[in-house]
Amino acid sequence: MRNTLKIAISLPKEDFYKLEQIRKKLNFGRSAIIDKAIRFWLDYREREELIKRYQEGYRKKPESIQEIEAFKQASAEAFKEENLQ
């Protein structure tokens, strides 16, 4: 079992009612639905950070023309082997 902490939060009434509607429809407890939402948000932020790091790295060292041509050639050969061309 995970270590858990209890917290108190404040939400706008409209958001609370929407959350209640969704959690009841999905048959989730309040803690479970908030936990899922937080995990979704944390995963989203992590993916955004990875994309940002990838883009920064690509800006620092973009693919060369030779690498692009080699990729195109390899792709064409793979498609040909799979009869996708």
MOBEL-V745010 format. One record per pair of residues at least 6 apart in sequence whose ideal C-beta (glycine too) atoms are under 8 Angstrom apart, sorted by the first residue. I is the first residue (numbers start at 1). J is the second residue. Records with the same first field share a line. If there is no record, write none. Layout:
I = J / J
This chain:
9 = 34
11 = 19
19 = 30 / 33 / 34
22 = 33
23 = 29 / 30 / 32 / 33
26 = 33
28 = 36
63 = 71
76 = 85
79 = 85
